[in-house]
Amino acid sequence: MTRVGLYTENFLFYHEAIKLLKSWSIPFSDVDPRNEILEDIKVIISSDSDPRIWRFQFRGRDPLQALRKAIPSLLGKSCFSSLVVGIDPGPRPGIAVLADQVLLEAFEIVEPKETGEFIQRIIEDYCYRDIKIRLGNGDMPNRIIIERELEREGIVSSIVDESNTSFPHRLHDNALSAARIAMGKFHSAGKSDIRGIPRKQFMEVEFTTLRKILI
């Protein structure tokens, strides 16, 4: 098992980092710079204000930025070759991040007007050589809002066919649809049999996820 090390002198950063790592199902352990770093710890995340204690330490203004900076090294890379962001338009848009065919993030946001801000943070936080933003062609009223918000941030996106990304309809999940949009395998997505599988395991059935690799 691979773990993320957590070292910080910032009380608020520490508690937010614990919540983040648990929500991502990423194994982690506290790091004491006075002791030897354990072999299964591949990266350390810290706040911008923390001193540097190790070569593979990644600092950020918040735990999310620090973790996003650390993920390439966590997977044995200096930087990702390709980052693809999928967006499922709707009243609660889904957003997913696919890096070199590994699904890193898939989540829902509260409203379309927030999309530009969330995508801009993804663009700024990750290390990659090439990036593509794929926006599904469904739900035109909300898609237009999202397009406008992306344009306001100067983000270039492409509109793609999202046929079959919501299969099966009774189990529709915006984050899962966004992941399918990012992957680009819309017509084959419906072939996955996820009946009887808990919703929280949908991603692991169809994708190589960060959680699958680390645990």
Backbone as numpy.savetxt, mean C-alpha at the origin, in Angstrom:
# Nx Ny Nz CAx CAy CAz Cx Cy Cz
10.83 -16.05 9.53 9.99 -14.84 9.53 10.86 -13.59 9.53
10.49 -12.62 8.71 11.18 -11.34 8.65 10.43 -10.30 9.47
11.17 -9.52 10.23 10.53 -8.51 11.07 11.05 -7.11 10.77
10.20 -6.13 11.10 10.58 -4.72 11.03 10.99 -4.29 12.43
12.11 -3.60 12.53 12.53 -3.05 13.81 11.93 -1.67 14.03
11.57 -1.37 15.25 11.01 -0.06 15.59 11.88 0.60 16.64
12.47 1.73 16.24 13.29 2.50 17.18 12.92 3.98 17.07
12.53 4.55 18.17 12.21 5.98 18.19 12.21 6.50 19.62
12.54 7.75 19.74 12.44 8.44 21.02 11.20 9.32 21.07
10.39 9.22 20.02 9.17 10.01 19.90 7.99 9.15 20.36
7.38 9.50 21.48 6.31 8.71 22.09 5.12 8.55 21.15
4.69 9.65 20.51 3.54 9.60 19.61 3.85 8.74 18.39
5.04 8.90 17.81 5.45 8.11 16.66 5.43 6.63 17.02
5.92 6.28 18.20 6.00 4.89 18.64 4.62 4.24 18.64
3.65 4.89 19.24 2.33 4.29 19.36 1.60 4.25 18.01
1.80 5.26 17.18 1.21 5.24 15.84 1.85 4.14 14.99
3.16 3.93 15.17 3.86 2.90 14.40 3.36 1.51 14.78
3.12 1.27 16.05 2.60 -0.03 16.49 1.23 -0.29 15.86
0.37 0.71 15.89 -0.96 0.55 15.29 -0.85 0.26 13.79
0.04 0.97 13.11 0.23 0.80 11.67 0.73 -0.60 11.34
1.77 -1.05 12.04 2.36 -2.35 11.75 1.38 -3.49 12.04
0.58 -3.34 13.08 -0.44 -4.35 13.39 -1.53 -4.36 12.31
-1.93 -3.17 11.84 -2.98 -3.11 10.82 -2.50 -3.69 9.50
-1.19 -3.62 9.22 -0.61 -4.19 8.00 -0.23 -5.65 8.20
-0.41 -6.18 9.41 -0.03 -7.57 9.75 1.45 -7.82 9.49
2.29 -6.84 9.83 3.74 -6.97 9.65 4.38 -7.28 11.00
5.12 -8.39 11.09 5.82 -8.70 12.34 6.85 -7.60 12.66
6.98 -7.25 13.93 7.91 -6.19 14.30 8.45 -6.43 15.70
9.50 -5.70 16.01 10.10 -5.80 17.34 10.78 -4.49 17.68
10.73 -4.11 18.96 11.45 -2.92 19.41 12.95 -3.15 19.27
13.67 -2.06 18.97 15.12 -2.13 18.84 15.75 -1.23 19.90
16.70 -1.78 20.63 17.48 -1.02 21.60 18.88 -0.85 21.03
19.30 0.37 20.72 20.61 0.58 20.07 21.79 0.12 20.92
21.54 -0.13 22.19 22.62 -0.61 23.06 22.87 -2.10 22.87
21.92 -2.79 22.23 22.03 -4.23 22.03 22.24 -4.57 20.56
22.66 -5.79 20.30 22.86 -6.24 18.92 21.50 -6.40 18.23
21.43 -5.98 16.98 20.18 -6.09 16.22 19.99 -7.54 15.78
18.81 -8.09 16.03 18.52 -9.49 15.73 18.59 -9.76 14.23
18.94 -10.99 13.86 19.15 -11.34 12.46 17.89 -11.23 11.61
16.72 -11.49 12.20 15.50 -11.46 11.40 14.94 -10.06 11.21
15.57 -9.05 11.79 15.18 -7.67 11.56 15.96 -7.14 10.35
15.25 -6.82 9.29 15.88 -6.41 8.03 15.93 -4.90 7.86
14.97 -4.20 8.47 14.93 -2.74 8.40 14.46 -2.20 9.75
14.77 -0.94 9.99 14.30 -0.24 11.18 13.58 1.02 10.73
12.43 1.30 11.32 11.75 2.56 11.03 11.82 3.47 12.26
11.98 4.76 11.98 12.13 5.77 13.02 11.53 7.08 12.54
11.41 8.03 13.45 10.92 9.36 13.08 12.07 10.20 12.54
11.72 11.27 11.84 12.73 12.19 11.30 13.65 12.75 12.37
13.15 12.85 13.58 13.92 13.47 14.67 14.84 12.49 15.39
14.75 11.21 15.08 15.57 10.20 15.76 16.98 10.14 15.19
17.97 9.84 16.04 19.34 9.69 15.54 19.47 8.45 14.67
20.43 8.46 13.75 20.67 7.30 12.90 21.50 6.29 13.67
21.02 5.03 13.70 21.70 4.00 14.46 22.11 2.80 13.62
21.64 2.74 12.34 21.90 1.56 11.53 21.80 1.91 10.06
22.48 1.11 9.23 22.49 1.36 7.79 21.09 1.25 7.18
20.33 0.24 7.61 19.00 0.02 7.03 17.90 0.60 7.93
18.12 1.83 8.33 17.14 2.57 9.13 16.47 3.61 8.23
15.15 3.66 8.29 14.41 4.57 7.42 13.56 5.49 8.30
13.78 6.78 8.11 13.08 7.77 8.94 12.02 8.50 8.12
10.96 8.89 8.81 9.88 9.60 8.13 9.19 10.58 9.04
8.40 11.47 8.43 7.65 12.44 9.23 6.56 11.75 10.04
6.16 10.55 9.59 5.20 9.73 10.32 5.53 8.27 10.03
4.94 7.33 10.78 5.27 5.91 10.57 4.97 5.40 9.16
3.89 5.90 8.54 3.54 5.43 7.20 4.62 5.77 6.20
5.13 7.00 6.24 6.20 7.39 5.30 7.46 6.56 5.56
7.80 6.37 6.83 9.00 5.59 7.16 8.86 4.15 6.66
7.69 3.56 6.86 7.48 2.18 6.42 7.53 2.08 4.89
6.89 3.02 4.21 6.92 2.98 2.74 8.35 3.12 2.21
9.17 3.93 2.86 10.57 4.06 2.47 11.32 2.75 2.68
10.94 2.01 3.72 11.67 0.81 4.12 11.30 -0.42 3.31
10.10 -0.45 2.73 9.59 -1.67 2.11 10.50 -2.23 1.00
11.06 -1.42 0.10 11.96 -2.02 -0.90 13.10 -2.81 -0.25
13.75 -2.25 0.75 14.84 -2.96 1.43 14.33 -4.19 2.16
13.13 -4.10 2.69 12.51 -5.25 3.36 12.37 -6.42 2.40
12.19 -6.12 1.12 12.04 -7.14 0.08 13.34 -7.37 -0.70
14.46 -6.86 -0.17 15.76 -7.11 -0.79 16.06 -6.26 -2.00
15.41 -5.09 -2.11 15.62 -4.19 -3.25 16.08 -2.82 -2.75
16.81 -2.11 -3.59 17.14 -0.73 -3.24 15.98 0.19 -3.63
15.25 -0.21 -4.67 14.14 0.59 -5.18 13.28 -0.33 -6.05
11.99 -0.04 -6.16 11.13 -0.83 -7.04 11.32 -0.40 -8.49
11.25 -1.36 -9.40 11.31 -1.03 -10.82 10.01 -0.36 -11.26
8.89 -0.91 -10.80 7.59 -0.42 -11.25 6.61 -0.33 -10.10
5.91 0.79 -10.04 4.85 0.99 -9.07 3.57 1.28 -9.85
2.52 0.51 -9.57 1.23 0.73 -10.23 0.19 0.99 -9.15
-0.52 2.10 -9.29 -1.58 2.45 -8.34 -2.92 2.29 -9.03
-3.77 1.46 -8.48 -5.11 1.26 -9.01 -6.13 2.02 -8.19
-7.09 2.64 -8.86 -8.14 3.39 -8.18 -9.50 2.90 -8.66
-10.32 2.45 -7.72 -11.69 2.05 -8.02 -12.60 3.22 -7.69
-13.17 3.92 -8.69 -13.98 5.10 -8.41 -15.30 4.73 -7.76
-15.77 5.61 -6.90 -17.04 5.39 -6.21 -17.19 6.39 -5.09
-18.27 6.33 -4.34 -18.46 7.26 -3.21 -17.42 7.04 -2.12
-16.90 5.80 -2.01 -15.78 5.48 -1.12 -14.71 4.78 -1.97
-13.86 5.56 -2.64 -12.92 4.97 -3.60 -11.97 3.96 -2.96
-11.63 2.94 -3.76 -10.60 1.99 -3.35 -9.28 2.38 -3.96
-8.19 2.20 -3.23 -6.85 2.50 -3.72 -5.96 1.30 -3.41
-5.15 0.89 -4.39 -4.23 -0.23 -4.19 -2.88 0.11 -4.80
-1.82 -0.40 -4.17 -0.45 -0.17 -4.63 0.21 -1.50 -4.93
0.64 -1.65 -6.18 1.30 -2.87 -6.64 2.73 -2.50 -7.03
3.71 -3.16 -6.40 5.11 -2.85 -6.69 5.82 -4.12 -7.15
6.32 -4.11 -8.37 6.98 -5.29 -8.94 6.15 -6.56 -8.70
4.85 -6.45 -8.97 3.89 -7.55 -8.90 3.56 -8.00 -7.46
3.97 -7.25 -6.47 3.61 -7.54 -5.07 2.60 -6.49 -4.61
1.49 -6.94 -4.08 0.48 -6.02 -3.58 0.89 -5.53 -2.19
1.18 -4.25 -2.09 1.65 -3.66 -0.83 0.51 -3.08 0.00
-0.41 -2.40 -0.66 -1.50 -1.73 0.05 -2.80 -1.88 -0.74
-3.89 -1.96 -0.01 -5.22 -1.93 -0.63 -6.17 -1.44 0.45
-6.80 -0.30 0.20 -7.64 0.30 1.24 -8.72 1.17 0.62
-9.65 1.58 1.43 -10.75 2.45 1.04 -10.56 3.81 1.67
-10.95 4.88 0.97 -10.92 6.20 1.58 -12.35 6.72 1.71
-12.52 7.80 2.46 -13.85 8.25 2.85 -14.63 8.87 1.70
-13.96 9.65 0.85 -14.68 10.32 -0.23 -13.76 10.61 -1.41
-14.33 10.78 -2.61 -13.53 11.00 -3.82 -12.60 12.21 -3.74
-13.03 13.27 -3.04 -12.22 14.49 -2.99 -10.89 14.29 -2.27
-10.74 13.18 -1.54 -9.49 12.90 -0.84 -8.47 12.18 -1.73
-8.90 11.73 -2.90 -8.06 10.85 -3.71 -6.73 11.49 -4.09
-6.75 12.73 -4.53 -5.52 13.40 -4.96 -4.48 13.43 -3.86
-4.92 13.74 -2.65 -4.00 13.82 -1.51 -3.38 12.45 -1.20
-4.20 11.40 -1.22 -3.69 10.06 -0.92 -2.70 9.59 -1.98
-3.03 9.83 -3.26 -2.15 9.38 -4.34 -0.84 10.17 -4.33
-0.93 11.45 -4.03 0.29 12.27 -3.98 1.24 11.76 -2.90
0.70 11.35 -1.77 1.54 10.81 -0.70 2.20 9.51 -1.14
1.47 8.66 -1.83 2.05 7.42 -2.33 3.20 7.72 -3.28
2.99 8.67 -4.18 4.02 9.06 -5.16 5.27 9.55 -4.45
5.09 10.33 -3.39 6.23 10.92 -2.67 6.94 9.93 -1.75
6.21 9.01 -1.18 6.78 8.16 -0.12 7.56 6.96 -0.63
7.13 6.36 -1.75 7.79 5.15 -2.24 8.99 5.46 -3.12
9.90 4.49 -3.19 11.04 4.59 -4.11 10.78 3.68 -5.30
10.82 4.22 -6.52 10.51 3.46 -7.73 11.15 4.15 -8.93
11.26 3.41 -10.02 11.82 3.97 -11.25 10.72 4.40 -12.22
9.58 3.72 -12.15 8.48 4.03 -13.06 7.17 3.89 -12.29
6.21 4.76 -12.59 4.92 4.69 -11.90 3.78 4.88 -12.90
2.71 4.15 -12.67 1.50 4.30 -13.48 0.31 4.41 -12.52
-0.60 5.32 -12.85 -1.83 5.48 -12.08 -2.98 5.02 -12.96
-3.68 3.98 -12.56 -4.78 3.42 -13.34 -6.10 3.70 -12.62
-6.98 4.40 -13.30 -8.28 4.75 -12.75 -9.36 3.99 -13.51
-10.18 3.23 -12.77 -11.25 2.47 -13.39 -12.26 3.38 -14.07
-12.92 2.87 -15.11 -13.83 3.71 -15.92 -15.28 3.68 -15.42
-15.53 3.08 -14.26 -16.90 3.02 -13.74 -17.30 4.27 -12.96
-18.57 4.31 -12.52 -19.12 5.37 -11.68 -18.69 6.75 -12.17
-19.20 7.16 -13.33 -18.75 8.38 -13.97 -18.80 9.63 -13.08
-19.88 9.89 -12.33 -19.91 11.11 -11.51 -18.73 11.18 -10.52
-18.46 10.08 -9.82 -17.35 10.08 -8.87 -16.00 10.00 -9.57
-15.97 9.32 -10.72 -14.71 9.28 -11.48 -14.30 10.67 -11.93
-15.25 11.48 -12.34 -14.94 12.84 -12.79 -14.37 13.66 -11.63
-14.93 13.48 -10.44 -14.40 14.17 -9.26 -12.96 13.74 -9.02
-12.70 12.44 -9.10 -11.36 11.92 -8.86 -10.38 12.44 -9.91
-10.79 12.43 -11.17 -9.94 12.96 -12.24 -9.55 14.41 -11.96
-10.53 15.20 -11.53 -10.29 16.61 -11.22 -9.30 16.76 -10.06
-9.44 15.91 -9.04 -8.54 15.99 -7.89 -7.12 15.57 -8.27
-7.00 14.57 -9.11 -5.68 14.16 -9.57 -5.02 15.25 -10.41
-5.79 15.87 -11.29 -5.27 16.95 -12.13 -4.82 18.12 -11.28
-5.56 18.40 -10.20 -5.20 19.50 -9.30 -3.83 19.26 -8.67
-3.49 17.98 -8.43 -2.19 17.63 -7.85 -1.11 17.44 -8.92
-1.49 17.61 -10.19 -0.54 17.42 -11.27 -0.22 15.95 -11.53
-1.16 15.07 -11.21 -0.94 13.63 -11.35 -1.55 13.14 -12.66
-0.75 12.47 -13.46 -1.21 11.92 -14.73 -1.74 10.51 -14.50
-2.96 10.25 -14.98 -3.56 8.93 -14.82 -4.11 8.44 -16.15
-4.35 7.15 -16.25 -4.98 6.59 -17.44 -6.28 5.91 -17.02
-7.31 6.08 -17.85 -8.61 5.46 -17.60 -8.58 4.06 -18.20
-8.92 3.05 -17.40 -8.85 1.67 -17.88 -10.19 0.96 -17.65
-10.42 -0.06 -18.46 -11.62 -0.88 -18.34 -11.58 -1.63 -17.02
-12.66 -1.56 -16.25 -12.68 -2.26 -14.97 -13.69 -3.41 -14.96
-13.98 -3.94 -16.13 -14.92 -5.06 -16.24 -14.48 -6.23 -15.35
-15.44 -6.77 -14.60 -15.25 -7.95 -13.75 -14.41 -7.70 -12.50
-14.03 -6.47 -12.24 -13.22 -6.22 -11.04 -14.05 -6.29 -9.77
-15.37 -6.26 -9.89 -16.23 -6.29 -8.70 -16.85 -7.67 -8.47
-16.31 -8.70 -9.10 -16.85 -10.05 -8.96 -16.46 -10.65 -7.62
-17.32 -11.45 -6.95 -18.76 -11.48 -7.20 -19.44 -10.29 -6.57
-20.51 -9.79 -7.17 -21.11 -8.52 -6.75 -21.55 -8.52 -5.29
-22.02 -9.65 -4.79 -22.51 -9.67 -3.42 -21.38 -9.54 -2.40
-20.14 -9.73 -2.87 -18.99 -9.59 -1.99 -18.12 -8.42 -2.41
-18.74 -7.44 -3.07 -17.95 -6.33 -3.62 -17.11 -5.64 -2.54
-15.89 -5.41 -2.84 -14.95 -4.77 -1.93 -14.15 -3.76 -2.75
-14.21 -2.48 -2.38 -13.56 -1.44 -3.18 -12.05 -1.60 -3.23
-11.45 -2.02 -2.12 -10.00 -2.20 -2.09 -9.58 -3.35 -3.00
-10.35 -4.44 -2.98 -10.06 -5.58 -3.85 -10.20 -5.20 -5.32
-11.24 -4.43 -5.64 -11.43 -3.96 -7.02 -10.27 -3.09 -7.46
-9.78 -2.23 -6.57 -8.64 -1.38 -6.89 -7.39 -2.22 -7.15
-7.22 -3.28 -6.38 -6.06 -4.17 -6.59 -6.14 -4.84 -7.95
-7.35 -5.26 -8.34 -7.53 -5.88 -9.66 -7.27 -4.88 -10.77
-7.68 -3.62 -10.56 -7.43 -2.57 -11.55 -5.93 -2.34 -11.69
-5.21 -2.33 -10.56 -3.76 -2.15 -10.60 -3.08 -3.30 -11.34
-3.54 -4.52 -11.08 -2.95 -5.70 -11.73 -3.24 -5.72 -13.22
-4.44 -5.25 -13.60 -4.79 -5.20 -15.02 -5.40 -6.47 -15.56
-5.67 -7.46 -14.68 -6.27 -8.72 -15.13 -7.75 -8.72 -14.84
-8.47 -7.83 -15.52 -9.86 -7.62 -15.18 -10.74 -8.81 -15.55
-10.56 -9.35 -16.74 -11.46 -10.39 -17.21 -11.19 -11.73 -16.56
-9.97 -11.95 -16.09 -9.65 -13.20 -15.41 -9.97 -13.13 -13.93
-10.18 -11.92 -13.42 -10.42 -11.77 -11.98 -11.66 -12.52 -11.54
-12.68 -12.54 -12.40 -13.92 -13.18 -12.05 -13.81 -14.69 -11.93
-12.71 -15.27 -12.38 -12.56 -16.72 -12.33 -12.13 -17.21 -10.95
-11.64 -16.31 -10.10 -11.21 -16.71 -8.77 -12.42 -17.06 -7.91
-12.40 -18.22 -7.32 -13.51 -18.65 -6.47 -13.22 -18.25 -5.04
-13.88 -17.19 -4.55 -13.63 -16.72 -3.20 -14.85 -16.92 -2.32
-15.79 -17.75 -2.79 -16.96 -18.04 -1.97 -16.54 -18.81 -0.72
-17.07 -18.39 0.42 -16.76 -19.06 1.67 -15.46 -18.62 2.30
-14.71 -17.74 1.63 -13.45 -17.24 2.18 -13.72 -15.93 2.92
-13.21 -15.77 4.14 -13.41 -14.52 4.88 -12.91 -13.32 4.08
-13.65 -12.21 4.17 -13.30 -11.01 3.41 -11.86 -10.57 3.61
-11.36 -10.70 4.84 -10.00 -10.22 5.13 -8.93 -11.06 4.43
-9.31 -12.23 3.87 -8.35 -13.08 3.19 -8.44 -12.99 1.67
-9.35 -12.15 1.15 -9.52 -12.03 -0.30 -8.20 -11.74 -1.00
-7.44 -10.80 -0.47 -6.21 -10.36 -1.14 -5.22 -11.51 -1.28
-5.08 -12.33 -0.21 -4.12 -13.42 -0.23 -4.50 -14.50 -1.25
-5.79 -14.62 -1.55 -6.24 -15.62 -2.51 -5.80 -15.26 -3.93
-5.89 -13.98 -4.28 -5.63 -13.57 -5.66 -4.24 -13.00 -5.91
-3.58 -12.47 -4.87 -2.35 -11.72 -5.09 -1.20 -12.21 -4.23
0.00 -11.92 -4.69 1.17 -12.04 -3.83 1.22 -10.77 -3.01
0.97 -10.89 -1.73 0.91 -9.71 -0.87 2.18 -9.60 -0.01
2.41 -8.43 0.52 3.52 -8.20 1.43 3.43 -9.13 2.63
2.23 -9.31 3.14 2.02 -10.17 4.31 2.41 -11.61 4.00
2.07 -12.09 2.80 2.42 -13.45 2.40 3.93 -13.66 2.40
4.66 -12.66 1.93 6.12 -12.78 1.80 6.80 -12.77 3.17
6.31 -11.95 4.08 7.01 -11.75 5.35 6.71 -12.84 6.37
5.51 -13.43 6.30 5.13 -14.39 7.35 5.38 -15.83 6.88
